[in-house]
Amino acid sequence: MQDQVTGLLHAPRDVAALELALYTLLADASLRQKMGTQARKNIEEIFSTERIVPQIEGIYAAILNKVGS
């Protein structure tokens, strides 16, 4: 996650910062929309079929090579 781009980050156990982040998102619909749209775009790029399938095929090939040896 990118702070202020795809979400709002805060320190662990910082309840006041969490409260502020939640309030900020609740109060600003356009910010929620913008961050949500960007987050979805990032996920679709990171986990696209074009990127994931070759990785999975490589894992299967490595497993089959170990089994076949």
Summary of the structure (lengths in Angstrom):
residues: 69
radius of gyration: 19.3
end to end distance: 41.1
largest distance: 60.2
contacts: 136
relative contact order: 0.10
helix: 74%
strand: 3%
